[in-house]
Amino acid sequence: MTGSERESGRRARFFRQLELRTGGSGVNRLELFLDLVFVYAFLSVTDLMAENFGIEGLLQGVAVILLLWRAWTSYTVVGNVVRVRWGIIRPIMFGVAATILLVGIATPVAFTDRPGALFGPLVFVTAFLLARLTALLTLTYAGWGTKIIRSLATGVWLPLCASAALLLCGALLPRHLPAGVNGGAVRLAFYFAAAVVDFIGVRAIGAGALRIASVPHWTERHRLIVLIALGETIISIGTSRGLSGGPPITWAVILGSALSLLVVAVLWWRYFDIAGLAAEQALEQGPAGSRSMLGRDAYSLLHAPMIVGLVLLALGLRRALSAVEPAAAPRWDRLSVLVLYGGALLYLLGLVALERRTIGLLGRSPLLGIALVIALLPVAVELPAVAVVGLLAAVLVSMVLVDLTVFRRRHRALHEMVASVAARTAGSGVTPKELFLDLVVVYAFIQVSVLMARHPSVVGVTQGLAVLSLLWAAWCLSAQLGNALRSESIVARLTVLLIVALTLTIGIAIPQAFERVPGGLPGPLIVVLCYLVLRVLHLAAFRRVAAAAPPAPLWRVSVSTLVSLLLLLLAALAASRPHGPGAGRVEVALWVAAIVIDFSGGYLMGPRFWLTGSAKHWTDRYELIILIALGEAILSTGVALFGRPISWSVILAIAVSMILLSSLWWAYFDTDALVGHRAVQAATGRPRGALARDAYTYLHLPMIAGLMLLAFGLHELLGLISDPAGPHAPLGHPAVFTGVILYLVATQAFWWRVRHQIRWVRTLGILLIAVLAPTTLRLPPLWVLIVLAAATAAVLVIDSRRAVDLRRRLREPSPSAILADARPAEPLR
């Protein structure tokens, strides 16, 4: 075979990876990576409405949400029709992620043009249309020669062309209108018209020749976007007073945050308790001919008002919690109350419509909640902010109580109806309640970056990594407990809710974990005391789960835990008092000693303590936390550029940053994650426990730490790129290089622990990046990112080409179990 023939064969194999899905598995990790970018896009919409708070600003936000929803549903169809795996689809999805990130960054200027920058509305519209066009081109290429083409041509391409014309007119026409015409209102009208026209294309999705190829994928993807919108609400709760970490922490802040979290938790419960499960079961059991229509109506259409409601709720909670600050209290007005209660009302209306469309149910507690929200609205507008949130929480909790009392029989019958779907959801995959906890961990990771940015020094970075280790220890114990205890009982959910509340409180206090801000509660004591309660909860739960096990190992880990907690208490007490220069180093030393002692307890326990009942659950849990850390880096990228003028250098920086983050995603999820899962699955007994402990609990921590350092460094460097005259960021350069090197070294150590092999290409690449670190010190920040991203991507591409045979053996993985599996749940007794 000649060289040209071999090259032609390689190209053919490369493009053949874009093939139609014939059924089967759930959501791919690449799709989850894209969804993390949508988290930032939704946050940008909340920022847009908060910055232009008023009727027009709210309508602008709703228009952008509808457009984003259509972009997201386009890629839901892509993942359901096309196999998202190796080949050309990967660079396509990475490019789409960069485009959606640009959409989020351009959202604040989607309706107004700021001087000294590129034309914001045109940037927003161009990026949005590029994302939509890429999805349809992918579907068209994959379905060429099939019936899909006819459905796309009549149902999707024509509406997109019409909406594209409206969007371009909306972006460009107001610049040429007379001075007396409200250009913003004209632009808003065009954007709304484009969204309406684009939604016409939804009626073609799932209808005719374009059918749902994989029900598990379709339902899981929509459940995850609801979780993502809930996560955006939680992040809005935590960031309601800004990202500086400076305002004092008061009892009003803690109470308001707890009540807000209760509101979000009940809304999460309402969807994942019955509605989401019933919709999935209806879609599975429905006739094949009408399945596409049900999937279109119940998911693509009726989930849209739920997402809009959650974003409005996030805005309302943000304004309510910011109103606890005296300077922001006058901003709390009747419109704020209407936004808060209107968001909850819209979500509940979407939930009722979903249950009606899928199982024909109209009644129960959601209707009671709707009636109470409407009835109490005149009372709420006269109350202060925290009381308004408390009243809404009381209304939503009453819905749960009514289901458990008045509608008990009906509620139990509904649970029995969806028992088979609930068993899969509560099986060996990661359950919704665990993902709900992970949403709060996203916010806690953001706060770690805020702590580093608040004290941009070696000591400050060390403080951030110390707090990260604390969060990691608590998260790992929760993951291990979830692996040992597969339960969806009320007691288990309430326990997770308590853990979530404690983690959120820790996140609020993280920027002040080593200092006490005058006029507020002691941040160090808040962090340590909440962590202490978390550890006590974990120990009590493990004692109950392992009641038949010998008590000696638990006693050993209890001793190390108590010693570490004592050191943390000493550090917190020292940090809570006024101290002179150098005292911060003593506190950091106490923290480091406490963490070392705490982590050594894992080895004192022995491998038996780390035995995993479900290898799939264990590895899925850690894969998702890597994705969360990558998501935090994406959020740091967006936050650094938010509100800054958009220039060509900023757009280039976004593209380069996404290349770097995509390369790091590839470094772990290309082969390492699958190989690790199969190694844990193949091992048994004590070797499995030792492998789970070493490769995951311990070696994933430096991966997370590397990504957090990278997030901090990107925030610093991108700030300089967007504003060269801004404050100097001396740690930006070393942070990005150290973060990438630490992450790659940790993946290499993970590979050695799993396969006992050294990948020499990756090893030499790590040395190359280490050499580039000092040689690029004098380069401009944009060139630093370009060199680092190019070197990292080149190393991983070469390393990936050497793993062709291994990748071929991994091309048929077991079905995804992010939210579903076949193992039944055991009740908590």
C-alpha positions in Angstrom: 0.0 0.0 0.0 1.4 3.4 -1.0 1.7 6.3 1.4 -1.1 8.2 -0.3 -3.4 5.2 0.1 -2.6 4.8 3.8 -3.2 8.5 4.3 -6.5 8.2 2.5 -7.5 5.3 4.6 -6.7 7.2 7.8 -8.8 10.1 6.7 -11.7 7.8 5.9 -11.5 6.2 9.4 -11.3 9.6 11.0 -14.5 10.8 9.3 -16.3 7.5 9.8 -16.5 8.2 13.5 -19.3 10.6 12.8 -22.0 7.9 12.5 -25.6 7.6 13.5 -26.5 6.2 16.9 -28.6 3.1 16.9 -29.7 3.2 20.5 -28.1 2.4 23.9 -26.0 4.5 26.2 -26.5 7.7 28.1 -24.6 10.9 28.2 -21.0 11.1 27.1 -18.3 12.9 29.2 -17.7 15.2 26.2 -21.3 16.3 26.3 -21.0 17.0 30.0 -17.9 19.2 29.3 -20.0 21.2 26.9 -22.8 21.5 29.5 -20.3 23.0 31.9 -19.8 25.9 29.5 -23.6 26.4 29.5 -23.4 26.8 33.3 -21.3 30.0 32.6 -23.7 31.1 29.9 -26.7 30.9 32.3 -24.7 32.8 34.9 -24.0 35.5 32.3 -27.8 35.8 31.7 -28.3 36.3 35.4 -25.6 39.0 35.4 -27.2 40.7 32.4 -30.6 41.0 34.2 -28.9 42.1 37.4 -27.0 44.8 35.7 -30.0 46.1 33.8 -32.6 45.3 36.4 -36.0 46.4 35.2 -38.8 45.2 32.9 -36.6 45.6 29.8 -33.6 44.0 31.4 -35.8 41.0 32.4 -37.2 40.6 29.0 -33.7 40.8 27.5 -32.6 37.9 29.9 -35.6 35.8 28.9 -34.9 36.3 25.2 -31.3 35.2 25.7 -32.3 32.1 27.8 -34.7 31.0 25.0 -31.9 31.4 22.4 -29.5 29.5 24.6 -32.1 26.8 25.2 -32.4 26.2 21.5 -28.6 26.0 21.1 -28.5 23.4 23.9 -31.4 21.4 22.5 -29.6 21.3 19.2 -26.7 19.5 20.7 -29.0 17.2 22.6 -30.3 16.1 19.3 -26.7 15.8 18.0 -25.8 13.5 20.9 -29.0 11.5 20.5 -28.6 10.9 16.8 -24.8 10.9 16.3 -22.4 8.8 18.3 -20.3 11.3 20.3 -17.0 9.4 20.7 -13.6 9.2 19.0 -12.9 11.0 15.7 -13.9 14.3 14.2 -16.7 14.9 16.7 -14.3 15.7 19.5 -12.7 18.8 17.9 -16.1 19.9 16.8 -17.5 19.8 20.3 -14.4 21.6 21.7 -14.9 24.3 19.1 -18.5 24.6 20.1 -17.5 24.9 23.8 -15.3 27.8 22.9 -18.1 29.4 20.9 -20.7 29.0 23.7 -18.1 30.5 26.1 -17.8 33.5 23.8 -21.7 33.7 23.7 -21.6 33.9 27.5 -18.9 36.5 27.6 -20.8 38.6 25.0 -24.2 38.3 26.7 -23.8 41.4 28.9 -23.3 43.5 25.6 -25.8 41.6 23.5 -28.2 44.6 23.6 -25.8 47.5 24.0 -22.6 48.5 22.3 -19.7 49.6 24.5 -17.1 52.1 23.2 -13.5 50.9 22.7 -14.4 47.3 21.8 -15.9 45.2 19.1 -19.6 45.6 18.4 -21.1 43.5 21.2 -24.5 42.6 19.6 -22.8 41.4 16.4 -20.3 39.3 18.4 -23.1 37.7 20.4 -25.3 37.0 17.3 -22.3 35.7 15.2 -21.2 33.3 18.0 -24.7 32.1 18.6 -25.4 31.4 14.9 -22.0 29.7 14.6 -23.0 27.3 17.4 -26.4 26.6 15.9 -25.0 26.2 12.4 -22.3 23.7 13.6 -25.0 21.5 15.2 -27.1 21.4 12.0 -24.1 20.8 9.8 -23.1 17.9 12.0 -26.5 16.4 11.8 -26.7 17.0 8.0 -23.3 15.4 7.4 -24.1 12.4 9.6 -27.5 11.8 8.1 -26.7 12.4 4.5 -28.6 10.0 2.3 -31.2 9.2 5.0 -34.7 10.3 5.9 -33.2 12.7 8.5 -32.2 15.1 5.7 -35.8 15.8 4.7 -36.8 16.4 8.3 -33.9 18.8 8.9 -34.5 20.7 5.6 -38.2 21.4 6.3 -38.3 21.6 10.1 -34.9 23.0 11.2 -32.9 24.6 8.4 -35.7 26.9 7.2 -36.6 28.3 10.7 -32.9 28.8 11.4 -32.4 30.8 8.3 -35.4 33.0 9.2 -34.2 33.4 12.8 -30.7 34.2 11.6 -32.0 37.0 9.4 -34.0 38.4 12.3 -31.0 38.2 14.7 -28.7 39.9 12.3 -31.3 42.6 11.7 -31.6 43.0 15.4 -27.9 43.4 15.9 -27.3 45.8 13.0 -30.5 47.8 12.3 -30.6 49.8 15.6 -27.3 51.5 14.7 -28.9 53.1 11.7 -32.2 54.2 13.3 -32.9 57.9 14.1 -31.6 59.2 17.4 -35.1 59.3 19.0 -35.8 55.6 18.5 -35.1 53.2 21.3 -32.6 50.9 19.6 -32.5 48.6 22.6 -36.3 47.9 22.4 -36.0 47.3 18.6 -33.2 44.9 19.2 -35.2 43.1 21.9 -38.2 42.7 19.6 -36.0 41.2 16.8 -34.4 38.8 19.3 -37.7 37.7 20.6 -39.1 37.2 17.1 -36.0 35.1 16.2 -36.5 32.9 19.3 -40.2 32.4 18.4 -39.3 31.5 14.8 -36.5 29.2 16.0 -38.9 27.4 18.4 -41.0 26.5 15.4 -38.1 24.1 14.4 -38.7 22.3 17.7 -41.8 20.7 16.3 -39.6 18.9 13.7 -37.4 17.4 16.4 -38.6 13.9 17.1 -41.3 14.1 14.5 -41.4 12.4 11.1 -38.2 10.8 10.2 -36.1 12.3 13.0 -36.7 10.0 16.0 -35.2 9.6 19.4 -32.5 7.0 18.9 -31.7 6.6 22.6 -34.3 7.2 25.3 -31.7 6.9 28.2 -29.6 9.5 26.5 -32.5 11.9 25.9 -33.9 11.7 29.4 -30.6 11.8 31.2 -29.4 14.8 29.2 -32.5 16.8 30.2 -32.2 15.8 33.8 -28.7 17.0 33.8 -29.6 20.4 32.3 -32.2 20.8 35.1 -29.4 20.0 37.6 -27.1 22.5 35.8 -29.8 25.2 36.1 -30.2 24.4 39.8 -26.4 24.6 40.1 -26.5 28.1 38.5 -29.0 29.0 41.2 -26.8 27.7 44.0 -23.8 29.6 42.6 -25.9 32.8 42.5 -26.8 32.2 46.2 -23.1 32.1 47.1 -22.0 34.9 44.8 -24.9 37.3 45.7 -22.5 39.6 47.5 -19.8 39.5 44.8 -16.7 37.5 44.3 -14.3 39.7 46.4 -14.8 37.7 49.6 -14.6 41.0 51.6 -18.1 41.7 53.0 -18.5 40.5 56.6 -20.3 37.2 57.2 -23.4 37.8 59.5 -26.1 35.6 60.9 -28.5 37.2 58.3 -26.2 36.0 55.5 -26.1 32.4 56.9 -29.8 32.3 57.5 -30.7 33.8 54.1 -28.3 31.3 52.4 -29.8 28.4 54.3 -33.4 29.4 53.4 -32.4 29.9 49.8 -30.8 26.5 49.7 -33.9 25.0 51.1 -35.9 26.6 48.3 -33.6 25.1 45.7 -33.5 21.7 47.4 -37.3 21.4 47.4 -37.5 22.3 43.7 -34.8 19.7 43.0 -36.9 17.2 45.1 -40.1 18.0 43.1 -38.5 17.1 39.8 -36.4 14.1 40.8 -38.9 12.5 43.1 -41.7 11.9 40.7 -41.9 14.2 37.6 -38.5 13.3 36.0 -38.9 9.6 36.6 -42.5 9.5 35.4 -41.5 11.4 32.2 -38.7 8.9 31.5 -41.0 5.9 32.1 -43.7 7.4 29.8 -41.1 7.9 27.1 -39.8 4.3 27.4 -43.2 2.6 27.4 -44.9 4.8 24.9 -45.5 3.6 21.3 -42.6 4.0 19.0 -44.7 6.1 16.6 -45.6 8.7 19.2 -42.4 8.6 21.2 -40.8 11.4 19.3 -43.8 13.7 19.8 -43.8 13.0 23.5 -40.1 13.6 23.7 -40.4 16.9 21.9 -43.4 18.2 24.0 -42.3 16.9 27.4 -38.6 17.8 27.1 -37.7 20.2 24.4 -40.8 22.4 25.0 -42.0 22.0 28.6 -38.5 22.0 30.1 -37.9 25.5 28.7 -40.2 27.3 31.2 -38.6 25.4 34.0 -35.2 26.6 33.0 -36.4 30.2 32.6 -38.0 29.9 36.0 -34.8 28.7 37.6 -32.8 31.5 36.1 -35.3 34.1 37.3 -35.3 32.4 40.7 -31.5 32.7 40.8 -31.8 36.4 40.1 -34.4 36.9 42.8 -32.3 35.0 45.4 -29.2 37.0 44.4 -31.0 40.3 45.0 -32.5 39.0 48.2 -29.2 37.9 49.7 -27.4 41.0 48.5 -30.0 43.1 50.3 -28.7 42.0 53.7 -25.8 44.5 53.1 -26.9 47.9 54.2 -25.7 49.6 51.0 -27.7 47.2 48.9 -30.9 47.1 51.0 -32.7 50.0 49.1 -32.4 47.8 45.9 -34.9 45.3 47.3 -38.3 46.3 45.9 -41.5 44.9 44.6 -40.1 44.0 41.3 -37.4 41.9 43.1 -40.2 40.0 44.9 -42.1 39.5 41.7 -39.0 38.1 40.0 -38.3 35.7 42.9 -41.9 34.4 43.2 -42.4 34.5 39.5 -39.4 32.2 38.9 -40.7 29.7 41.4 -44.2 29.9 39.9 -43.0 29.4 36.3 -40.9 26.4 37.4 -44.0 24.8 39.2 -46.2 25.5 36.2 -43.7 23.7 33.9 -43.6 20.8 36.4 -47.4 20.5 36.4 -47.5 20.7 32.6 -44.8 18.0 32.4 -46.7 15.6 34.6 -49.9 16.3 32.7 -48.3 15.6 29.3 -46.5 12.4 30.4 -48.7 10.6 32.9 -52.0 12.6 32.6 -51.7 13.8 36.2 -53.2 17.1 37.2 -53.3 17.7 40.9 -51.2 16.9 44.0 -49.0 19.4 45.8 -47.6 21.4 42.9 -51.0 22.9 42.3 -51.2 23.7 46.0 -47.8 25.4 45.8 -48.9 27.5 42.8 -52.0 28.6 44.7 -50.0 29.5 47.8 -47.4 31.4 45.9 -50.0 33.5 44.2 -52.0 34.0 47.4 -49.0 35.1 49.5 -47.5 37.4 46.9 -49.4 40.5 48.3 -48.0 39.7 51.7 -44.5 39.1 50.5 -44.1 42.5 48.8 -44.4 44.1 52.2 -41.7 41.9 53.9 -37.9 42.4 54.1 -35.7 40.3 51.9 -34.8 37.4 54.2 -38.4 37.1 55.4 -39.6 36.9 51.7 -37.2 34.0 51.1 -38.3 32.3 54.3 -42.0 32.6 53.3 -41.2 31.0 49.9 -39.3 28.2 51.6 -42.2 27.6 53.9 -44.6 27.4 50.9 -42.4 24.9 49.1 -41.8 22.8 52.2 -45.5 22.6 52.7 -45.8 20.9 49.3 -43.5 18.1 50.5 -45.4 17.7 53.8 -48.7 17.6 52.0 -47.4 14.8 49.8 -46.3 12.8 52.8 -49.6 13.3 54.7 -52.7 14.4 52.8 -51.7 12.9 49.5 -49.8 10.0 51.1 -51.6 7.2 49.3 -51.5 8.9 45.9 -47.8 9.7 46.4 -47.0 6.1 47.4 -48.9 4.9 44.3 -46.9 7.2 42.1 -43.7 5.9 43.6 -44.7 2.3 42.9 -45.5 3.3 39.4 -42.0 4.6 38.7 -40.3 2.0 40.9 -38.3 0.4 38.0 -36.9 3.8 36.8 -36.2 4.8 40.4 -34.3 1.5 40.9 -32.0 2.3 38.0 -31.5 5.9 39.2 -30.6 4.7 42.7 -28.4 1.9 41.5 -24.6 1.8 41.0 -24.5 5.1 39.0 -24.1 8.5 40.5 -27.5 9.5 41.9 -29.2 12.9 41.6 -28.7 13.7 45.3 -25.0 13.1 44.9 -24.9 15.4 41.8 -26.8 18.0 43.9 -24.0 17.9 46.4 -21.5 18.3 43.6 -23.3 21.5 42.5 -22.4 23.1 45.8 -18.8 21.8 45.5 -18.6 23.8 42.2 -19.3 26.9 44.2 -16.8 25.9 46.9 -14.1 25.5 44.2 -14.9 29.0 42.9 -14.4 30.3 46.4 -11.0 28.7 46.7 -10.0 30.7 43.6 -11.4 33.8 45.3 -9.3 33.1 48.3 -6.2 32.9 46.1 -7.1 36.1 44.3 -7.8 37.8 47.6 -4.3 37.0 48.8 -2.2 36.8 45.6 1.0 35.5 47.2 2.7 32.2 47.8 1.1 32.1 51.3 -2.3 32.9 49.8 -2.0 30.1 47.2 -0.9 27.7 49.9 -4.0 28.7 52.0 -6.2 28.0 49.0 -4.7 24.5 48.4 -5.0 23.8 52.1 -8.8 24.6 52.0 -9.1 22.6 48.8 -7.6 19.5 50.6 -10.1 20.0 53.4 -13.0 20.0 50.8 -11.5 17.0 49.1 -11.4 14.9 52.3 -15.0 15.7 53.0 -16.1 15.0 49.4 -14.2 11.7 49.2 -15.9 10.5 52.4 -19.3 11.4 50.9 -18.4 9.5 47.7 -17.3 6.5 49.7 -20.5 6.6 51.8 -22.6 6.9 48.7 -20.8 3.8 47.3 -21.5 1.8 50.4 -25.1 3.0 51.0 -27.4 3.0 47.9 -30.5 4.5 49.3 -33.1 7.1 48.1 -35.0 7.1 51.4 -36.2 10.3 53.0 -33.6 9.9 55.8 -30.8 9.6 53.2 -32.0 12.7 51.2 -32.3 14.8 54.4 -28.8 13.7 55.4 -27.5 14.8 52.0 -29.3 18.1 52.4 -27.6 18.7 55.7 -24.2 17.9 54.1 -25.1 20.3 51.3 -26.0 23.1 53.7 -22.8 22.6 55.7 -20.7 22.6 52.4 -22.5 25.8 51.2 -21.7 27.5 54.6 -18.1 26.5 54.3 -18.0 27.9 50.7 -19.4 31.2 51.9 -16.6 31.5 54.5 -13.7 30.1 52.4 -12.4 33.6 51.4 -12.1 34.5 55.1 -10.8 31.1 56.2 -7.6 32.6 57.6 -8.8 36.0 58.8 -11.6 37.6 60.6 -13.3 40.6 58.8 -14.3 43.3 61.3 -18.0 43.5 61.9 -18.7 39.9 60.9 -18.6 36.3 62.3 -15.1 34.6 62.4 -14.6 33.0 59.1 -12.0 30.5 60.3 -14.3 29.1 63.0 -17.2 28.8 60.5 -15.1 26.7 58.1 -13.6 24.5 60.8 -16.8 24.0 62.8 -18.8 23.1 59.7 -16.1 20.7 58.6 -16.1 19.2 62.1 -19.8 18.5 61.9 -19.3 17.0 58.4 -16.6 14.6 59.7 -18.8 13.6 62.7 -21.7 12.8 60.3 -19.4 10.7 58.1 -18.0 8.8 61.0 -21.5 8.1 62.4 -22.7 6.9 59.0 -19.7 4.7 58.5 -20.2 3.1 61.9 -23.8 2.3 61.0 -22.9 1.0 57.5 -20.0 -1.1 58.8 -21.7 -2.3 62.0 -20.6 -5.9 61.3 -17.0 -5.0 60.6 -14.2 -5.1 63.2 -14.2 -1.8 65.2 -10.4 -1.4 65.3 -9.9 0.3 61.8 -12.7 2.8 62.6 -11.1 3.6 65.9 -7.7 4.2 64.2 -9.2 6.6 61.7 -11.2 8.3 64.4 -8.0 9.0 66.3 -6.3 10.6 63.3 -9.5 12.6 62.5 -9.7 13.9 66.1 -6.1 15.0 66.1 -6.4 16.8 62.8 -9.6 18.5 63.9 -7.9 19.7 67.1 -5.1 21.3 65.1 -7.6 22.9 62.8 -9.5 24.3 65.8 -6.2 25.8 67.2 -5.5 27.4 63.8 -9.1 28.8 63.6 -8.9 30.3 67.1 -5.5 31.8 66.2 -6.8 33.3 63.0 -9.9 34.6 64.6 -7.9 37.0 66.8 -5.9 40.0 65.7 -2.4 39.0 64.9 0.8 40.5 63.7 2.9 39.9 60.6 3.9 36.3 60.1 1.1 34.8 62.1 -0.6 33.6 58.9 2.3 31.2 58.3 1.8 29.6 61.6 -1.9 29.0 60.9 -1.0 27.6 57.4 1.5 25.3 59.1 -1.2 24.0 61.5 -3.5 23.4 58.6 -0.9 21.5 56.6 0.0 19.4 59.7 -3.7 18.7 60.2 -4.2 17.7 56.6 -1.2 15.3 56.6 -2.4 13.6 59.8 -5.9 13.4 58.4 -4.9 11.9 55.1 -2.5 9.4 56.8 -5.6 7.9 58.5 -6.6 6.5 55.1 -3.6 4.2 55.2 -4.1 3.4 58.9 -7.5 2.0 58.0 -6.0 -0.5 55.5 -7.5 -1.6 52.1 -10.6 -3.2 53.7 -12.0 0.2 54.5 -11.8 1.2 50.9 -13.6 -1.8 49.4 -16.0 -0.6 46.7 -19.3 -2.3 46.1 -19.7 -0.7 42.6 -16.7 0.0 40.5 -18.9 2.0 38.1 -20.2 4.3 40.8 -16.7 4.8 42.3 -15.0 5.7 39.0 -18.0 7.8 37.7 -17.9 9.8 40.9 -14.2 10.8 40.4 -14.6 11.4 36.7 -17.4 13.9 37.4 -15.3 15.7 40.0 -12.6 16.2 37.4 -15.2 17.6 35.1 -16.3 19.9 37.9 -12.8 21.2 38.4 -12.5 21.8 34.6 -15.8 23.6 34.8 -14.5 25.8 37.5 -11.5 26.7 35.2 -14.1 27.6 32.5 -16.0 29.8 35.0 -12.7 31.5 36.0 -12.1 32.2 32.3 -15.5 33.8 31.9 -15.3 35.7 35.2 -12.0 37.2 34.3 -13.4 38.6 31.1 -16.9 39.5 32.3 -17.7 43.2 31.8 -14.4 43.8 29.9 -14.3 45.2 26.4 -14.3 42.4 23.8 -11.4 42.7 21.4 -9.7 40.4 19.0 -7.1 39.6 21.6 -9.8 38.6 24.0 -11.5 36.3 21.4 -8.1 34.7 20.7 -7.5 34.3 24.4 -10.8 32.5 24.7 -9.9 30.1 21.9 -6.4 29.4 23.3 -7.8 28.9 26.8 -10.4 26.4 25.5 -7.6 24.6 23.6 -5.7 24.2 26.8 -8.7 23.1 28.8 -9.7 20.7 26.1 -6.3 19.2 26.0 -6.4 18.6 29.7 -9.8 17.0 29.3 -8.3 14.7 26.6 -5.4 13.8 28.9 -7.7 12.1 31.3 -10.9 11.1 29.4 -9.2 9.8 26.3 -8.0 6.5 27.8 -7.1 7.0 31.5 -10.7 7.2 32.8 -11.8 4.0 31.0 -8.6 2.1 31.8 -9.0 3.1 35.5 -12.6 1.9 35.6 -11.8 -1.4 34.0 -8.8 -1.9 36.4 -11.0 -1.3 39.5 -13.8 -3.5 38.0 -11.3 -6.4 37.4 -9.8 -6.2 40.9 -11.3 -7.9 43.9 -10.9 -7.9 47.6 -8.1 -6.0 49.2 -6.3 -5.2 45.9 -9.5 -3.4 44.7 -9.6 -1.4 48.0 -5.9 -0.4 47.7 -6.4 0.6 44.0 -9.5 2.6 44.8 -7.7 4.4 47.6 -4.4 5.1 45.8 -5.5 5.8 42.3 -8.6 7.8 43.1 -8.8 9.2 46.7 -5.1 10.2 46.8 -3.9 10.6 43.2 -6.9 12.6 42.0 -6.2 15.3 44.6 -3.1 16.6 42.8 -5.2 16.6 39.6 -7.8 18.8 41.2 -5.1 21.0 42.8 -3.5 21.4 39.4 -6.8 22.4 37.8 -7.4 24.9 40.6 -4.0 26.5 40.2 -4.7 26.7 36.4 -8.1 28.4 37.1 -6.4 30.9 39.3 -3.6 31.5 36.8 -6.1 31.9 33.9 -8.1 34.4 35.9 -4.9 36.5 36.5 -3.6 36.3 32.9 -6.9 36.9 31.2 -7.5 39.9 33.3 -4.2 41.3 32.0 -5.0 40.5 28.4 -8.4 42.2 28.6 -7.0 45.2 30.6 -3.3 45.6 30.0 -3.3 48.7 32.2 -4.8 46.8 35.1 -3.0 45.6 38.3 0.1 43.5 37.9 -0.5 39.7 38.4 2.9 38.2 39.3 1.5 34.8 40.1 -0.5 34.3 36.9 2.4 32.9 34.9 3.8 30.4 37.5 0.3 29.3 38.4 -0.8 28.2 34.9 2.5 26.3 34.3 2.5 24.7 37.8 -1.1 23.8 37.4 -0.6 22.1 34.0 2.6 20.3 35.2 1.0 19.1 38.4 -2.1 17.8 36.6 0.0 15.9 34.0 2.3 14.5 36.6 -0.8 13.3 38.6 -2.2 11.6 35.5 1.1 9.9 34.9 1.2 8.7 38.5 -2.4 7.5 38.1 -1.4 5.5 34.9 1.6 4.0 36.8 -0.7 2.9 39.7 -3.2 1.4 37.3 -1.0 -0.2 34.6 2.5 0.0 36.1 3.7 1.7 32.9 5.5 4.9 32.1 4.4 6.9 29.1 7.6 8.4 27.9 6.0 10.9 25.5 4.0 12.4 28.3 7.0 12.4 30.6 9.2 14.2 28.0 6.2 16.6 27.4 6.1 17.4 31.1 9.8 18.2 31.1 9.3 20.4 28.0 6.6 22.4 29.7 8.8 22.7 32.8 11.6 24.1 30.6 9.2 26.5 28.8 8.0 28.0 32.2 11.1 30.1 32.9 11.8 30.9 29.3 8.4 32.5 28.7 8.5 34.8 31.8 9.1 37.9 29.7 6.5 37.2 27.1 3.1 39.0 27.0 0.3 37.1 28.7 -1.4 36.1 25.5 1.8 34.6 24.1 2.3 32.7 27.4 -1.1 31.1 26.9 -0.4 30.4 23.2 2.9 28.7 23.9 1.6 26.7 26.9 -1.6 25.6 25.0 0.4 24.6 21.9 3.0 22.6 23.8 0.3 20.8 25.9 -1.9 20.0 22.9 1.1 18.8 20.8 2.3 16.5 23.6 -1.1 15.0 24.1 -1.8 14.5 20.4 1.5 12.6 20.0 0.8 10.6 23.1 -2.8 9.9 21.8 -1.5 8.6 18.5 0.7 6.1 20.2 -2.4 4.8 22.1 -4.3 3.8 18.9 -4.4 0.1 19.7 -5.5 0.6 23.3 -8.2 3.1 22.2 -9.5 0.6 19.7 -10.0 -1.9 22.5 -11.9 0.7 24.5 -14.2 1.8 21.8 -17.2 -0.2 23.0 -17.6 0.9 26.7 -20.4 -0.2 28.9 -23.5 2.1 28.9 -23.2 5.4 30.8 -24.4 5.3 34.4 -24.1 8.9 35.4 -27.7 8.9 36.6 -28.9 5.4 36.0 -27.9 1.8 36.5 -29.6 -1.6 37.1 -28.6 -2.2 40.7 -31.5 -1.8 43.1 -31.3 0.5 46.1 -31.2 -0.7 49.7 -33.3 1.3 52.1 -31.8 2.9 55.1 -33.1 1.1 58.2 
